């Protein structure tokens, strides 16, 4: 009689575990294999499909994602070596790209090539990167293919210019542009720049915006100068693209002298800009300290007026100064919105220099122009008075916040403002119009125009009612004399903070 050996509990458990493991493994491998085969694109003697499969990418039909069976870098290396070592190289490159062009004639296939590939489940553990690139992006990373792939994309893009897509649908043009962003290397940057600018010239406006704002992420530093020149020309031709162009120019590494020219071009157009575009335009103007510096240097080139000048010369110079003060007013009023330290520092430093230039270059002109252009001169002084008042507020802001980097500019600026008040008074006296000058107290306010409640402003606060009454009295006097425009001066506390004013 043969006795049967009874399995121990431990042996029994091991046997069951082994069987269960075999049972689990077998269906998984079959399932994985089936998933690889389902919706797979047939080769059909296509060198494009065949080489991709050899290198590790399986193309899919319909809405299925293309599958990446190997590491992304491994795929690029394998495909490069396969193409480079092919007997018909470099002709094989043309055949491969031709196969790609034929393949993406189908819109679903093209979309799949622009979307990220699916990493196979059994390869996921070996993948170092969590982000999977699209097939087009992977091909653009292969130097010998990049120029031809870029050419294909730019030829394909116009087909989708005027397609009406719902908000939840994929935007193919935007997806194409995104393929060119953050490439490890651009083989021919000059050619790419040329193609992009040609595309911008024919693209619809919404796509123009997308392409322009993507330029810093597409082009290398070596191409910044070329694209900057192209964009500045486009800025002149198409004002509707002002915002995206200036936004990009602020991000590019460009020659300071070139930026000065562009800033001057923008400042010349400040009066015609749309209100909603102002923040981006101002951001560009204040991108560096040279914005105020440029304005200050520009007005210094305007020769002071003399008695020997003709009436026409006086009128031309007066017009120039009106435009300069208008631009200065726009720039100085930006501190109400952009009150960062660099902006305030620029306004304190170059604001004083502009006022000094006004004293030396413009006041002599006003001396000789007042009698024949009374209203224009008073209007100019009224505008400039509001700007100098804001400079005075900026001085108070600097002292209240005890910012030594700002307060170091305050004494000179206040002295210059005092000189301006005296000079305006002298000009009015010279022209027998001293009644248009009024001396009163100027309140201490912050950048938003709110009165500052502090020890430094107690004296000014005490005189507030007198200040208001003086203002009203001055207006009444001006009305009686038949004068609508006034210039006044304010004297404040121990600092002798003076400003000329038409009303407080």
Secondary structure as a PSIPRED ss2 file (coil, helix, strand):
# PSIPRED VFORMAT (PSIPRED V4.0)

   1 X C   1.000  0.000  0.000
   2 X C   1.000  0.000  0.000
   3 X C   1.000  0.000  0.000
   4 X C   1.000  0.000  0.000
   5 X C   1.000  0.000  0.000
   6 X C   1.000  0.000  0.000
   7 X C   1.000  0.000  0.000
   8 X C   1.000  0.000  0.000
   9 X H   0.000  1.000  0.000
  10 X H   0.000  1.000  0.000
  11 X H   0.000  1.000  0.000
  12 X H   0.000  1.000  0.000
  13 X H   0.000  1.000  0.000
  14 X H   0.000  1.000  0.000
  15 X H   0.000  1.000  0.000
  16 X H   0.000  1.000  0.000
  17 X H   0.000  1.000  0.000
  18 X H   0.000  1.000  0.000
  19 X H   0.000  1.000  0.000
  20 X H   0.000  1.000  0.000
  21 X H   0.000  1.000  0.000
  22 X H   0.000  1.000  0.000
  23 X H   0.000  1.000  0.000
  24 X H   0.000  1.000  0.000
  25 X H   0.000  1.000  0.000
  26 X H   0.000  1.000  0.000
  27 X H   0.000  1.000  0.000
  28 X H   0.000  1.000  0.000
  29 X H   0.000  1.000  0.000
  30 X H   0.000  1.000  0.000
  31 X H   0.000  1.000  0.000
  32 X H   0.000  1.000  0.000
  33 X H   0.000  1.000  0.000
  34 X H   0.000  1.000  0.000
  35 X H   0.000  1.000  0.000
  36 X H   0.000  1.000  0.000
  37 X H   0.000  1.000  0.000
  38 X C   1.000  0.000  0.000
  39 X C   1.000  0.000  0.000
  40 X E   0.000  0.000  1.000
  41 X C   1.000  0.000  0.000
  42 X C   1.000  0.000  0.000
  43 X C   1.000  0.000  0.000
  44 X C   1.000  0.000  0.000
  45 X C   1.000  0.000  0.000
  46 X C   1.000  0.000  0.000
  47 X H   0.000  1.000  0.000
  48 X H   0.000  1.000  0.000
  49 X H   0.000  1.000  0.000
  50 X H   0.000  1.000  0.000
  51 X H   0.000  1.000  0.000
  52 X H   0.000  1.000  0.000
  53 X H   0.000  1.000  0.000
  54 X H   0.000  1.000  0.000
  55 X H   0.000  1.000  0.000
  56 X C   1.000  0.000  0.000
  57 X E   0.000  0.000  1.000
  58 X E   0.000  0.000  1.000
  59 X C   1.000  0.000  0.000
  60 X E   0.000  0.000  1.000
  61 X C   1.000  0.000  0.000
  62 X C   1.000  0.000  0.000
  63 X C   1.000  0.000  0.000
  64 X C   1.000  0.000  0.000
  65 X C   1.000  0.000  0.000
  66 X C   1.000  0.000  0.000
  67 X E   0.000  0.000  1.000
  68 X E   0.000  0.000  1.000
  69 X C   1.000  0.000  0.000
  70 X C   1.000  0.000  0.000
  71 X C   1.000  0.000  0.000
  72 X H   0.000  1.000  0.000
  73 X H   0.000  1.000  0.000
  74 X H   0.000  1.000  0.000
  75 X H   0.000  1.000  0.000
  76 X H   0.000  1.000  0.000
  77 X H   0.000  1.000  0.000
  78 X H   0.000  1.000  0.000
  79 X H   0.000  1.000  0.000
  80 X H   0.000  1.000  0.000
  81 X H   0.000  1.000  0.000
  82 X H   0.000  1.000  0.000
  83 X H   0.000  1.000  0.000
  84 X H   0.000  1.000  0.000
  85 X C   1.000  0.000  0.000
  86 X C   1.000  0.000  0.000
  87 X C   1.000  0.000  0.000
  88 X C   1.000  0.000  0.000
  89 X C   1.000  0.000  0.000
  90 X C   1.000  0.000  0.000
  91 X H   0.000  1.000  0.000
  92 X H   0.000  1.000  0.000
  93 X H   0.000  1.000  0.000
  94 X H   0.000  1.000  0.000
  95 X H   0.000  1.000  0.000
  96 X H   0.000  1.000  0.000
  97 X H   0.000  1.000  0.000
  98 X H   0.000  1.000  0.000
  99 X H   0.000  1.000  0.000
 100 X H   0.000  1.000  0.000
 101 X H   0.000  1.000  0.000
 102 X H   0.000  1.000  0.000
 103 X H   0.000  1.000  0.000
 104 X C   1.000  0.000  0.000
 105 X C   1.000  0.000  0.000
 106 X C   1.000  0.000  0.000
 107 X H   0.000  1.000  0.000
 108 X H   0.000  1.000  0.000
 109 X H   0.000  1.000  0.000
 110 X H   0.000  1.000  0.000
 111 X H   0.000  1.000  0.000
 112 X H   0.000  1.000  0.000
 113 X H   0.000  1.000  0.000
 114 X H   0.000  1.000  0.000
 115 X C   1.000  0.000  0.000
 116 X E   0.000  0.000  1.000
 117 X C   1.000  0.000  0.000
 118 X E   0.000  0.000  1.000
 119 X E   0.000  0.000  1.000
 120 X C   1.000  0.000  0.000
 121 X H   0.000  1.000  0.000
 122 X H   0.000  1.000  0.000
 123 X H   0.000  1.000  0.000
 124 X H   0.000  1.000  0.000
 125 X H   0.000  1.000  0.000
 126 X H   0.000  1.000  0.000
 127 X C   1.000  0.000  0.000
 128 X C   1.000  0.000  0.000
 129 X C   1.000  0.000  0.000
 130 X C   1.000  0.000  0.000
 131 X C   1.000  0.000  0.000
 132 X C   1.000  0.000  0.000
 133 X C   1.000  0.000  0.000
 134 X E   0.000  0.000  1.000
 135 X H   0.000  1.000  0.000
 136 X H   0.000  1.000  0.000
 137 X H   0.000  1.000  0.000
 138 X H   0.000  1.000  0.000
 139 X H   0.000  1.000  0.000
 140 X H   0.000  1.000  0.000
 141 X C   1.000  0.000  0.000
 142 X C   1.000  0.000  0.000
 143 X H   0.000  1.000  0.000
 144 X H   0.000  1.000  0.000
 145 X H   0.000  1.000  0.000
 146 X H   0.000  1.000  0.000
 147 X H   0.000  1.000  0.000
 148 X H   0.000  1.000  0.000
 149 X H   0.000  1.000  0.000
 150 X H   0.000  1.000  0.000
 151 X H   0.000  1.000  0.000
 152 X H   0.000  1.000  0.000
 153 X H   0.000  1.000  0.000
 154 X H   0.000  1.000  0.000
 155 X H   0.000  1.000  0.000
 156 X H   0.000  1.000  0.000
 157 X H   0.000  1.000  0.000
 158 X H   0.000  1.000  0.000
 159 X H   0.000  1.000  0.000
 160 X H   0.000  1.000  0.000
 161 X C   1.000  0.000  0.000
 162 X C   1.000  0.000  0.000
 163 X C   1.000  0.000  0.000
 164 X C   1.000  0.000  0.000
 165 X C   1.000  0.000  0.000
 166 X C   1.000  0.000  0.000
 167 X C   1.000  0.000  0.000
 168 X C   1.000  0.000  0.000
 169 X C   1.000  0.000  0.000
 170 X C   1.000  0.000  0.000
 171 X C   1.000  0.000  0.000
 172 X H   0.000  1.000  0.000
 173 X H   0.000  1.000  0.000
 174 X H   0.000  1.000  0.000
 175 X H   0.000  1.000  0.000
 176 X H   0.000  1.000  0.000
 177 X H   0.000  1.000  0.000
 178 X H   0.000  1.000  0.000
 179 X H   0.000  1.000  0.000
 180 X C   1.000  0.000  0.000
 181 X C   1.000  0.000  0.000
 182 X C   1.000  0.000  0.000
 183 X C   1.000  0.000  0.000
 184 X C   1.000  0.000  0.000
 185 X C   1.000  0.000  0.000
 186 X C   1.000  0.000  0.000
 187 X C   1.000  0.000  0.000
 188 X C   1.000  0.000  0.000
 189 X H   0.000  1.000  0.000
 190 X H   0.000  1.000  0.000
 191 X H   0.000  1.000  0.000
 192 X H   0.000  1.000  0.000
 193 X H   0.000  1.000  0.000
 194 X H   0.000  1.000  0.000
 195 X H   0.000  1.000  0.000
 196 X H   0.000  1.000  0.000
 197 X H   0.000  1.000  0.000
 198 X H   0.000  1.000  0.000
 199 X H   0.000  1.000  0.000
 200 X H   0.000  1.000  0.000
 201 X H   0.000  1.000  0.000
 202 X H   0.000  1.000  0.000
 203 X C   1.000  0.000  0.000
 204 X C   1.000  0.000  0.000
 205 X H   0.000  1.000  0.000
 206 X H   0.000  1.000  0.000
 207 X H   0.000  1.000  0.000
 208 X H   0.000  1.000  0.000
 209 X H   0.000  1.000  0.000
 210 X H   0.000  1.000  0.000
 211 X H   0.000  1.000  0.000
 212 X H   0.000  1.000  0.000
 213 X H   0.000  1.000  0.000
 214 X H   0.000  1.000  0.000
 215 X H   0.000  1.000  0.000
 216 X H   0.000  1.000  0.000
 217 X H   0.000  1.000  0.000
 218 X H   0.000  1.000  0.000
 219 X C   1.000  0.000  0.000
 220 X C   1.000  0.000  0.000
 221 X H   0.000  1.000  0.000
 222 X H   0.000  1.000  0.000
 223 X H   0.000  1.000  0.000
 224 X H   0.000  1.000  0.000
 225 X H   0.000  1.000  0.000
 226 X H   0.000  1.000  0.000
 227 X H   0.000  1.000  0.000
 228 X H   0.000  1.000  0.000
 229 X H   0.000  1.000  0.000
 230 X H   0.000  1.000  0.000
 231 X H   0.000  1.000  0.000
 232 X H   0.000  1.000  0.000
 233 X H   0.000  1.000  0.000
 234 X H   0.000  1.000  0.000
 235 X H   0.000  1.000  0.000
 236 X H   0.000  1.000  0.000
 237 X H   0.000  1.000  0.000
 238 X C   1.000  0.000  0.000
 239 X H   0.000  1.000  0.000
 240 X H   0.000  1.000  0.000
 241 X H   0.000  1.000  0.000
 242 X H   0.000  1.000  0.000
 243 X H   0.000  1.000  0.000
 244 X H   0.000  1.000  0.000
 245 X H   0.000  1.000  0.000
 246 X H   0.000  1.000  0.000
 247 X H   0.000  1.000  0.000
 248 X H   0.000  1.000  0.000
 249 X H   0.000  1.000  0.000
 250 X C   1.000  0.000  0.000
 251 X C   1.000  0.000  0.000
 252 X C   1.000  0.000  0.000
 253 X C   1.000  0.000  0.000
 254 X C   1.000  0.000  0.000
 255 X C   1.000  0.000  0.000
 256 X H   0.000  1.000  0.000
 257 X H   0.000  1.000  0.000
 258 X H   0.000  1.000  0.000
 259 X H   0.000  1.000  0.000
 260 X H   0.000  1.000  0.000
 261 X H   0.000  1.000  0.000
 262 X H   0.000  1.000  0.000
 263 X H   0.000  1.000  0.000
 264 X H   0.000  1.000  0.000
 265 X H   0.000  1.000  0.000
 266 X H   0.000  1.000  0.000
 267 X H   0.000  1.000  0.000
 268 X H   0.000  1.000  0.000
 269 X C   1.000  0.000  0.000
 270 X H   0.000  1.000  0.000
 271 X H   0.000  1.000  0.000
 272 X H   0.000  1.000  0.000
 273 X C   1.000  0.000  0.000
 274 X C   1.000  0.000  0.000
 275 X H   0.000  1.000  0.000
 276 X H   0.000  1.000  0.000
 277 X H   0.000  1.000  0.000
 278 X H   0.000  1.000  0.000
 279 X H   0.000  1.000  0.000
 280 X H   0.000  1.000  0.000
 281 X H   0.000  1.000  0.000
 282 X H   0.000  1.000  0.000
 283 X H   0.000  1.000  0.000
 284 X H   0.000  1.000  0.000
 285 X H   0.000  1.000  0.000
 286 X C   1.000  0.000  0.000
 287 X C   1.000  0.000  0.000
 288 X C   1.000  0.000  0.000
 289 X C   1.000  0.000  0.000
 290 X H   0.000  1.000  0.000
 291 X H   0.000  1.000  0.000
 292 X H   0.000  1.000  0.000
 293 X H   0.000  1.000  0.000
 294 X H   0.000  1.000  0.000
 295 X H   0.000  1.000  0.000
 296 X H   0.000  1.000  0.000
 297 X H   0.000  1.000  0.000
 298 X H   0.000  1.000  0.000
 299 X H   0.000  1.000  0.000
 300 X H   0.000  1.000  0.000
 301 X C   1.000  0.000  0.000
 302 X C   1.000  0.000  0.000
 303 X C   1.000  0.000  0.000
 304 X C   1.000  0.000  0.000
 305 X C   1.000  0.000  0.000
 306 X C   1.000  0.000  0.000
 307 X C   1.000  0.000  0.000
 308 X C   1.000  0.000  0.000
 309 X C   1.000  0.000  0.000
 310 X C   1.000  0.000  0.000
 311 X H   0.000  1.000  0.000
 312 X H   0.000  1.000  0.000
 313 X H   0.000  1.000  0.000
 314 X H   0.000  1.000  0.000
 315 X H   0.000  1.000  0.000
 316 X H   0.000  1.000  0.000
 317 X H   0.000  1.000  0.000
 318 X H   0.000  1.000  0.000
 319 X H   0.000  1.000  0.000
 320 X H   0.000  1.000  0.000
 321 X H   0.000  1.000  0.000
 322 X H   0.000  1.000  0.000
 323 X H   0.000  1.000  0.000
 324 X H   0.000  1.000  0.000
 325 X H   0.000  1.000  0.000
 326 X H   0.000  1.000  0.000
 327 X H   0.000  1.000  0.000
 328 X H   0.000  1.000  0.000
 329 X H   0.000  1.000  0.000
 330 X H   0.000  1.000  0.000
 331 X H   0.000  1.000  0.000
 332 X H   0.000  1.000  0.000
 333 X H   0.000  1.000  0.000
 334 X H   0.000  1.000  0.000
 335 X H   0.000  1.000  0.000
 336 X H   0.000  1.000  0.000
 337 X C   1.000  0.000  0.000
 338 X C   1.000  0.000  0.000
 339 X C   1.000  0.000  0.000
 340 X C   1.000  0.000  0.000
 341 X H   0.000  1.000  0.000
 342 X H   0.000  1.000  0.000
 343 X H   0.000  1.000  0.000
 344 X H   0.000  1.000  0.000
 345 X H   0.000  1.000  0.000
 346 X H   0.000  1.000  0.000
 347 X H   0.000  1.000  0.000
 348 X H   0.000  1.000  0.000
 349 X H   0.000  1.000  0.000
 350 X H   0.000  1.000  0.000
 351 X H   0.000  1.000  0.000
 352 X H   0.000  1.000  0.000
 353 X H   0.000  1.000  0.000
 354 X H   0.000  1.000  0.000
 355 X H   0.000  1.000  0.000
 356 X H   0.000  1.000  0.000
 357 X H   0.000  1.000  0.000
 358 X H   0.000  1.000  0.000
 359 X H   0.000  1.000  0.000
 360 X H   0.000  1.000  0.000
 361 X H   0.000  1.000  0.000
 362 X H   0.000  1.000  0.000
 363 X H   0.000  1.000  0.000
 364 X H   0.000  1.000  0.000
 365 X H   0.000  1.000  0.000
 366 X H   0.000  1.000  0.000
 367 X H   0.000  1.000  0.000
 368 X H   0.000  1.000  0.000
 369 X H   0.000  1.000  0.000
 370 X C   1.000  0.000  0.000
 371 X C   1.000  0.000  0.000
 372 X C   1.000  0.000  0.000
 373 X C   1.000  0.000  0.000
 374 X H   0.000  1.000  0.000
 375 X H   0.000  1.000  0.000
 376 X H   0.000  1.000  0.000
 377 X H   0.000  1.000  0.000
 378 X H   0.000  1.000  0.000
 379 X H   0.000  1.000  0.000
 380 X H   0.000  1.000  0.000
 381 X H   0.000  1.000  0.000
 382 X H   0.000  1.000  0.000
 383 X H   0.000  1.000  0.000
 384 X H   0.000  1.000  0.000
 385 X H   0.000  1.000  0.000
 386 X H   0.000  1.000  0.000
 387 X H   0.000  1.000  0.000
 388 X H   0.000  1.000  0.000
 389 X H   0.000  1.000  0.000
 390 X H   0.000  1.000  0.000
 391 X H   0.000  1.000  0.000
 392 X H   0.000  1.000  0.000
 393 X H   0.000  1.000  0.000
 394 X H   0.000  1.000  0.000
 395 X H   0.000  1.000  0.000
 396 X H   0.000  1.000  0.000
 397 X H   0.000  1.000  0.000
 398 X H   0.000  1.000  0.000
 399 X H   0.000  1.000  0.000
 400 X H   0.000  1.000  0.000
 401 X C   1.000  0.000  0.000
 402 X C   1.000  0.000  0.000
 403 X C   1.000  0.000  0.000
 404 X H   0.000  1.000  0.000
 405 X H   0.000  1.000  0.000
 406 X H   0.000  1.000  0.000
 407 X H   0.000  1.000  0.000
 408 X C   1.000  0.000  0.000
 409 X C   1.000  0.000  0.000
 410 X H   0.000  1.000  0.000
 411 X H   0.000  1.000  0.000
 412 X H   0.000  1.000  0.000
 413 X H   0.000  1.000  0.000
 414 X H   0.000  1.000  0.000
 415 X H   0.000  1.000  0.000
 416 X H   0.000  1.000  0.000
 417 X H   0.000  1.000  0.000
 418 X H   0.000  1.000  0.000
 419 X H   0.000  1.000  0.000
 420 X H   0.000  1.000  0.000
 421 X H   0.000  1.000  0.000
 422 X H   0.000  1.000  0.000
 423 X H   0.000  1.000  0.000
 424 X H   0.000  1.000  0.000
 425 X H   0.000  1.000  0.000
 426 X H   0.000  1.000  0.000
 427 X H   0.000  1.000  0.000
 428 X H   0.000  1.000  0.000
 429 X H   0.000  1.000  0.000
 430 X H   0.000  1.000  0.000
 431 X C   1.000  0.000  0.000
 432 X C   1.000  0.000  0.000
 433 X C   1.000  0.000  0.000
 434 X H   0.000  1.000  0.000
 435 X H   0.000  1.000  0.000
 436 X H   0.000  1.000  0.000
 437 X E   0.000  0.000  1.000
 438 X E   0.000  0.000  1.000
 439 X E   0.000  0.000  1.000
 440 X E   0.000  0.000  1.000
 441 X C   1.000  0.000  0.000
 442 X C   1.000  0.000  0.000
 443 X C   1.000  0.000  0.000
 444 X C   1.000  0.000  0.000
 445 X E   0.000  0.000  1.000
 446 X C   1.000  0.000  0.000
 447 X C   1.000  0.000  0.000
 448 X C   1.000  0.000  0.000
 449 X C   1.000  0.000  0.000
 450 X C   1.000  0.000  0.000
 451 X E   0.000  0.000  1.000
 452 X C   1.000  0.000  0.000
 453 X C   1.000  0.000  0.000
 454 X C   1.000  0.000  0.000
 455 X H   0.000  1.000  0.000
 456 X H   0.000  1.000  0.000
 457 X H   0.000  1.000  0.000
 458 X H   0.000  1.000  0.000
 459 X H   0.000  1.000  0.000
 460 X H   0.000  1.000  0.000
 461 X H   0.000  1.000  0.000
 462 X H   0.000  1.000  0.000
 463 X C   1.000  0.000  0.000
 464 X H   0.000  1.000  0.000
 465 X H   0.000  1.000  0.000
 466 X H   0.000  1.000  0.000
 467 X H   0.000  1.000  0.000
 468 X H   0.000  1.000  0.000
 469 X H   0.000  1.000  0.000
 470 X H   0.000  1.000  0.000
 471 X H   0.000  1.000  0.000
 472 X H   0.000  1.000  0.000
 473 X H   0.000  1.000  0.000
 474 X H   0.000  1.000  0.000
 475 X H   0.000  1.000  0.000
 476 X H   0.000  1.000  0.000
 477 X H   0.000  1.000  0.000
 478 X H   0.000  1.000  0.000
 479 X H   0.000  1.000  0.000
 480 X H   0.000  1.000  0.000
 481 X C   1.000  0.000  0.000
 482 X C   1.000  0.000  0.000
 483 X C   1.000  0.000  0.000
 484 X C   1.000  0.000  0.000
 485 X C   1.000  0.000  0.000
 486 X C   1.000  0.000  0.000
 487 X E   0.000  0.000  1.000
 488 X E   0.000  0.000  1.000
 489 X E   0.000  0.000  1.000
 490 X E   0.000  0.000  1.000
 491 X C   1.000  0.000  0.000
 492 X C   1.000  0.000  0.000
 493 X C   1.000  0.000  0.000
 494 X C   1.000  0.000  0.000
 495 X C   1.000  0.000  0.000
 496 X C   1.000  0.000  0.000
 497 X C   1.000  0.000  0.000
 498 X C   1.000  0.000  0.000
 499 X E   0.000  0.000  1.000
 500 X C   1.000  0.000  0.000
 501 X C   1.000  0.000  0.000
 502 X C   1.000  0.000  0.000
 503 X C   1.000  0.000  0.000
 504 X C   1.000  0.000  0.000
